[in-house]
């Protein structure tokens, strides 16, 4: 078995997964992932209760079915299928010959394990994060908000990438901590060319889906969890020169709640506990709104605005270290 730690969970897998660093933990894993099981036919899902249906325009790309009270079946549009046991302790993956193992693991590392983490009580946000010294800084927002591109720009200038798209959080005493995800970024081709040059040939996130052209860039991982010192999200309106404003109280809480991951996929239990946790995040971690023009050409000015704002936040210098403050 291969062991790794992801989204704050100890996970064991019967196959190696690209983009994940091994873990030396010997304790019993919280989640076991099994690949290559006997492929279930569609008939196996007949009679199961519908739980969620996700669409992208006219395309139904994910259907989640419920078996009994606590077990779930994820069925993706291309035939990838994941069975999630009660409390998420076991995940069994199968997929047709028309797609690759890389396709299957992309789904696993995204919505499937994001759902499992929340099922087990770990709150996840649709956010990316970098580590600056000993501190984690997150960028929150929907797809297309530029989270991955900004993280890549930070990484080119000395930061390490802690998470991309799925940010798992926990509370340790009065501190909110951000947990590592896979050590890779997912970038649209224009972002990849802008950041790494026109000749950069990066592999597809979903090799079998020509209609979805996001690419993978492996990066230096962020290591262990780190205290979250600030969350940045795009604000309403644009500004010629990037500026940052504070978002507090009800606005901050609603913004966090609206950006839970997996997006638009409910979790059947623990909603009250999630809301209480998000309220604690809104209280303890500054949530900042970025007002800036969209576009890859403004990444440098955007990074400068974020760093300038961080220097004014209490506790950042102590967490990041003197060399980064």
C-alpha positions as a Python dict, from the first residue, in 0.01 Angstrom:
ca = {
    (1, 'X'): (0, 0, 0),
    (2, 'X'): (111, 358, -68),
    (3, 'X'): (66, 606, 215),
    (4, 'X'): (25, 981, 190),
    (5, 'X'): (-126, 1269, 382),
    (6, 'X'): (-367, 1494, 196),
    (7, 'X'): (-628, 1750, 304),
    (8, 'X'): (-544, 1672, 666),
    (9, 'X'): (-623, 1301, 622),
    (10, 'X'): (-400, 993, 645),
    (11, 'X'): (-471, 797, 327),
    (12, 'X'): (-361, 457, 197),
    (13, 'X'): (-387, 361, -170),
    (14, 'X'): (-321, 34, -352),
    (15, 'X'): (-164, 228, -640),
    (16, 'X'): (86, 512, -656),
    (17, 'X'): (-71, 848, -742),
    (18, 'X'): (128, 1111, -932),
    (19, 'X'): (170, 1447, -759),
    (20, 'X'): (154, 1307, -406),
    (21, 'X'): (447, 1271, -170),
    (22, 'X'): (472, 956, 36),
    (23, 'X'): (409, 953, 409),
    (24, 'X'): (604, 757, 669),
    (25, 'X'): (307, 731, 904),
    (26, 'X'): (247, 384, 1045),
    (27, 'X'): (-84, 453, 1219),
    (28, 'X'): (-405, 312, 1077),
    (29, 'X'): (-513, 518, 773),
    (30, 'X'): (-835, 717, 798),
    (31, 'X'): (-921, 656, 430),
    (32, 'X'): (-835, 358, 209),
    (33, 'X'): (-847, 400, -170),
    (34, 'X'): (-885, 93, -392),
    (35, 'X'): (-838, 99, -770),
    (36, 'X'): (-908, -156, -1040),
    (37, 'X'): (-1194, -329, -867),
    (38, 'X'): (-1448, -522, -1070),
    (39, 'X'): (-1627, -266, -1282),
    (40, 'X'): (-1988, -224, -1178),
    (41, 'X'): (-2252, -197, -1447),
    (42, 'X'): (-2506, 83, -1456),
    (43, 'X'): (-2757, -174, -1332),
    (44, 'X'): (-2570, -186, -1003),
    (45, 'X'): (-2689, 170, -938),
    (46, 'X'): (-3053, 110, -1026),
    (47, 'X'): (-3279, 192, -736),
    (48, 'X'): (-3027, 412, -557),
    (49, 'X'): (-3156, 746, -433),
    (50, 'X'): (-3039, 1057, -625),
    (51, 'X'): (-2839, 1286, -400),
    (52, 'X'): (-2691, 1554, -628),
    (53, 'X'): (-2672, 1635, -997),
    (54, 'X'): (-2407, 1877, -1126),
    (55, 'X'): (-2417, 2032, -1472),
    (56, 'X'): (-2185, 2248, -1678),
    (57, 'X'): (-2426, 2414, -1919),
    (58, 'X'): (-2617, 2133, -2087),
    (59, 'X'): (-2364, 1869, -1984),
    (60, 'X'): (-2433, 1655, -1679),
    (61, 'X'): (-2079, 1590, -1560),
    (62, 'X'): (-2145, 1435, -1219),
    (63, 'X'): (-2430, 1241, -1064),
    (64, 'X'): (-2408, 1142, -698),
    (65, 'X'): (-2631, 861, -575),
    (66, 'X'): (-2701, 760, -219),
    (67, 'X'): (-2705, 405, -89),
    (68, 'X'): (-2882, 382, 244),
    (69, 'X'): (-2802, 661, 487),
    (70, 'X'): (-2428, 697, 467),
    (71, 'X'): (-2286, 550, 143),
    (72, 'X'): (-2251, 730, -190),
    (73, 'X'): (-2174, 657, -554),
    (74, 'X'): (-2007, 923, -774),
    (75, 'X'): (-2075, 873, -1146),
    (76, 'X'): (-1889, 1106, -1384),
    (77, 'X'): (-1999, 1175, -1739),
    (78, 'X'): (-1713, 974, -1892),
    (79, 'X'): (-1782, 659, -1693),
    (80, 'X'): (-1549, 704, -1397),
    (81, 'X'): (-1722, 572, -1086),
    (82, 'X'): (-1635, 598, -716),
    (83, 'X'): (-1802, 423, -424),
    (84, 'X'): (-1766, 609, -94),
    (85, 'X'): (-1838, 407, 218),
    (86, 'X'): (-1996, 533, 537),
    (87, 'X'): (-1794, 820, 689),
    (88, 'X'): (-1562, 806, 388),
    (89, 'X'): (-1338, 536, 531),
    (90, 'X'): (-1315, 352, 198),
    (91, 'X'): (-1318, 473, -163),
    (92, 'X'): (-1335, 223, -451),
    (93, 'X'): (-1260, 353, -802),
    (94, 'X'): (-1340, 201, -1141),
    (95, 'X'): (-1327, 354, -1489),
    (96, 'X'): (-1379, 243, -1850),
    (97, 'X'): (-1104, 179, -2102),
    (98, 'X'): (-1193, 500, -2284),
    (99, 'X'): (-1028, 711, -2011),
    (100, 'X'): (-696, 688, -1828),
    (101, 'X'): (-580, 634, -1473),
    (102, 'X'): (-478, 1003, -1474),
    (103, 'X'): (-840, 1099, -1548),
    (104, 'X'): (-960, 885, -1259),
    (105, 'X'): (-705, 1022, -1011),
    (106, 'X'): (-792, 1381, -1110),
    (107, 'X'): (-1151, 1317, -1004),
    (108, 'X'): (-1033, 1142, -689),
    (109, 'X'): (-803, 1426, -580),
    (110, 'X'): (-1072, 1685, -653),
    (111, 'X'): (-1442, 1641, -577),
    (112, 'X'): (-1426, 1285, -440),
    (113, 'X'): (-1168, 1337, -165),
    (114, 'X'): (-1297, 1692, -109),
    (115, 'X'): (-1635, 1535, -33),
    (116, 'X'): (-1475, 1264, 183),
    (117, 'X'): (-1283, 1523, 385),
    (118, 'X'): (-1601, 1720, 456),
    (119, 'X'): (-1791, 1399, 531),
    (120, 'X'): (-1527, 1329, 796),
    (121, 'X'): (-1558, 1679, 945),
    (122, 'X'): (-1279, 1869, 766),
    (123, 'X'): (-1402, 2193, 610),
    (124, 'X'): (-1266, 2256, 260),
    (125, 'X'): (-1274, 2580, 63),
    (126, 'X'): (-1258, 2639, -312),
    (127, 'X'): (-925, 2815, -271),
    (128, 'X'): (-556, 2793, -348),
    (129, 'X'): (-280, 2877, -103),
    (130, 'X'): (90, 2950, -81),
    (131, 'X'): (330, 2925, 210),
    (132, 'X'): (540, 3234, 278),
    (133, 'X'): (793, 3133, 540),
    (134, 'X'): (585, 2970, 812),
    (135, 'X'): (253, 3128, 715),
    (136, 'X'): (-23, 3023, 475),
    (137, 'X'): (-197, 3280, 254),
    (138, 'X'): (-510, 3174, 63),
    (139, 'X'): (-681, 3296, -253),
    (140, 'X'): (-1053, 3224, -258),
    (141, 'X'): (-1295, 3220, -546),
    (142, 'X'): (-1476, 3037, -826),
    (143, 'X'): (-1318, 2878, -1130),
    (144, 'X'): (-1159, 3141, -1354),
    (145, 'X'): (-1082, 3382, -1069),
    (146, 'X'): (-706, 3344, -1126),
    (147, 'X'): (-620, 3157, -805),
    (148, 'X'): (-379, 2910, -966),
    (149, 'X'): (-206, 3172, -1182),
    (150, 'X'): (-142, 3396, -882),
    (151, 'X'): (-8, 3101, -680),
    (152, 'X'): (223, 3011, -969),
    (153, 'X'): (350, 3370, -983),
    (154, 'X'): (419, 3364, -607),
    (155, 'X'): (595, 3028, -644),
    (156, 'X'): (825, 3165, -915),
    (157, 'X'): (937, 3426, -662),
    (158, 'X'): (1014, 3207, -365),
    (159, 'X'): (686, 3098, -208),
    (160, 'X'): (583, 2732, -206),
    (161, 'X'): (242, 2609, -317),
    (162, 'X'): (40, 2462, -32),
    (163, 'X'): (-283, 2381, -216),
    (164, 'X'): (-459, 2443, -547),
    (165, 'X'): (-838, 2451, -574),
    (166, 'X'): (-901, 2242, -260),
    (167, 'X'): (-795, 2400, 69),
    (168, 'X'): (-862, 2190, 381),
    (169, 'X'): (-874, 2375, 713),
    (170, 'X'): (-867, 2275, 1077),
    (171, 'X'): (-859, 2453, 1411),
    (172, 'X'): (-581, 2409, 1665),
    (173, 'X'): (-671, 2598, 1980),
    (174, 'X'): (-726, 2956, 1858),
    (175, 'X'): (-538, 2901, 1532),
    (176, 'X'): (-679, 2812, 1190),
    (177, 'X'): (-445, 2584, 996),
    (178, 'X'): (-426, 2516, 623),
    (179, 'X'): (-338, 2162, 508),
    (180, 'X'): (-141, 2063, 198),
    (181, 'X'): (-294, 1933, -121),
    (182, 'X'): (-116, 1775, -422),
    (183, 'X'): (211, 1944, -518),
    (184, 'X'): (81, 2061, -856),
    (185, 'X'): (-102, 2351, -1016),
    (186, 'X'): (-383, 2332, -1271),
    (187, 'X'): (-353, 2607, -1530),
    (188, 'X'): (-529, 2708, -1849),
    (189, 'X'): (-295, 2710, -2152),
    (190, 'X'): (-278, 3092, -2173),
    (191, 'X'): (-167, 3108, -1809),
    (192, 'X'): (91, 2834, -1861),
    (193, 'X'): (237, 3013, -2165),
    (194, 'X'): (246, 3347, -1984),
    (195, 'X'): (416, 3203, -1676),
    (196, 'X'): (647, 2939, -1822),
    (197, 'X'): (701, 3041, -2183),
    (198, 'X'): (544, 2962, -2518),
    (199, 'X'): (738, 2638, -2544),
    (200, 'X'): (613, 2495, -2216),
    (201, 'X'): (435, 2168, -2292),
    (202, 'X'): (236, 2064, -1988),
    (203, 'X'): (26, 1747, -1960),
    (204, 'X'): (-352, 1770, -1948),
    (205, 'X'): (-535, 1732, -1619),
    (206, 'X'): (-787, 1507, -1800),
    (207, 'X'): (-594, 1346, -2088),
    (208, 'X'): (-908, 1186, -2234),
    (209, 'X'): (-1120, 1502, -2246),
    (210, 'X'): (-1017, 1728, -2536),
    (211, 'X'): (-1290, 1975, -2448),
    (212, 'X'): (-1135, 2063, -2110),
    (213, 'X'): (-783, 2192, -2161),
    (214, 'X'): (-644, 2263, -1816),
    (215, 'X'): (-280, 2161, -1774),
    (216, 'X'): (-69, 2028, -1486),
    (217, 'X'): (243, 2198, -1354),
    (218, 'X'): (427, 2007, -1079),
    (219, 'X'): (576, 2239, -817),
    (220, 'X'): (763, 2229, -489),
    (221, 'X'): (509, 2136, -225),
    (222, 'X'): (435, 2332, 88),
    (223, 'X'): (525, 2051, 329),
    (224, 'X'): (319, 2030, 646),
    (225, 'X'): (21, 2236, 756),
    (226, 'X'): (69, 2605, 835),
    (227, 'X'): (-128, 2874, 1022),
    (228, 'X'): (-359, 3063, 788),
    (229, 'X'): (-290, 3436, 825),
    (230, 'X'): (-510, 3586, 550),
    (231, 'X'): (-763, 3500, 281),
    (232, 'X'): (-788, 3710, -37),
    (233, 'X'): (-1084, 3714, -276),
    (234, 'X'): (-1169, 3923, -580),
    (235, 'X'): (-1384, 4221, -483),
    (236, 'X'): (-1671, 4389, -661),
    (237, 'X'): (-1548, 4611, -943),
    (238, 'X'): (-1205, 4664, -1088),
    (239, 'X'): (-930, 4913, -1012),
    (240, 'X'): (-656, 5042, -1240),
    (241, 'X'): (-406, 4997, -961),
    (242, 'X'): (-466, 4693, -735),
    (243, 'X'): (-597, 4777, -392),
    (244, 'X'): (-714, 4569, -97),
    (245, 'X'): (-1008, 4629, 137),
    (246, 'X'): (-1132, 4441, 442),
    (247, 'X'): (-1435, 4212, 444),
    (248, 'X'): (-1573, 4139, 789),
    (249, 'X'): (-1872, 4006, 977),
    (250, 'X'): (-2167, 3868, 784),
    (251, 'X'): (-2014, 3946, 444),
    (252, 'X'): (-1699, 3746, 525),
    (253, 'X'): (-1900, 3453, 660),
    (254, 'X'): (-2128, 3441, 357),
    (255, 'X'): (-1830, 3456, 123),
    (256, 'X'): (-1668, 3161, 298),
    (257, 'X'): (-1991, 2961, 300),
    (258, 'X'): (-2047, 3025, -72),
    (259, 'X'): (-1699, 2895, -156),
    (260, 'X'): (-1701, 2560, 19),
    (261, 'X'): (-1557, 2271, -179),
    (262, 'X'): (-1680, 2061, -360),
    (263, 'X'): (-1870, 2343, -526),
    (264, 'X'): (-2249, 2296, -537),
    (265, 'X'): (-2222, 1953, -379),
    (266, 'X'): (-2393, 1934, -39),
    (267, 'X'): (-2266, 1726, 250),
    (268, 'X'): (-2536, 1527, 432),
    (269, 'X'): (-2426, 1587, 789),
    (270, 'X'): (-2234, 1831, 1003),
    (271, 'X'): (-2377, 2147, 846),
    (272, 'X'): (-2415, 2318, 1181),
    (273, 'X'): (-2060, 2230, 1278),
    (274, 'X'): (-1936, 2360, 940),
    (275, 'X'): (-2115, 2689, 989),
    (276, 'X'): (-1966, 2728, 1338),
    (277, 'X'): (-1619, 2653, 1201),
    (278, 'X'): (-1656, 2905, 918),
    (279, 'X'): (-1770, 3164, 1173),
    (280, 'X'): (-1448, 3097, 1365),
    (281, 'X'): (-1246, 3138, 1045),
    (282, 'X'): (-1419, 3468, 969),
    (283, 'X'): (-1342, 3586, 1322),
    (284, 'X'): (-977, 3474, 1339),
    (285, 'X'): (-847, 3512, 983),
    (286, 'X'): (-858, 3847, 799),
    (287, 'X'): (-1063, 3815, 481),
    (288, 'X'): (-952, 4072, 226),
    (289, 'X'): (-1109, 4186, -100),
    (290, 'X'): (-881, 4248, -398),
    (291, 'X'): (-989, 4518, -644),
    (292, 'X'): (-786, 4483, -962),
    (293, 'X'): (-813, 4452, -1335),
    (294, 'X'): (-835, 4099, -1465),
    (295, 'X'): (-562, 3969, -1688),
    (296, 'X'): (-230, 3790, -1665),
    (297, 'X'): (-31, 4107, -1724),
    (298, 'X'): (-127, 4237, -1380),
    (299, 'X'): (4, 3946, -1174),
    (300, 'X'): (315, 4137, -1061),
    (301, 'X'): (119, 4437, -937),
    (302, 'X'): (-134, 4205, -774),
    (303, 'X'): (137, 4016, -585),
    (304, 'X'): (291, 4344, -471),
    (305, 'X'): (-48, 4465, -341),
    (306, 'X'): (-101, 4141, -149),
    (307, 'X'): (247, 4153, 6),
    (308, 'X'): (203, 4518, 103),
    (309, 'X'): (-129, 4436, 267),
    (310, 'X'): (19, 4136, 449),
    (311, 'X'): (289, 4351, 604),
    (312, 'X'): (18, 4553, 776),
    (313, 'X'): (-160, 4252, 925),
    (314, 'X'): (-93, 4164, 1285),
    (315, 'X'): (98, 3841, 1323),
    (316, 'X'): (213, 3800, 963),
    (317, 'X'): (574, 3902, 1025),
    (318, 'X'): (604, 3665, 1320),
    (319, 'X'): (454, 3374, 1126),
    (320, 'X'): (631, 3434, 796),
    (321, 'X'): (975, 3497, 942),
    (322, 'X'): (1188, 3809, 925),
    (323, 'X'): (1325, 3724, 581),
    (324, 'X'): (978, 3735, 427),
    (325, 'X'): (814, 4017, 618),
}
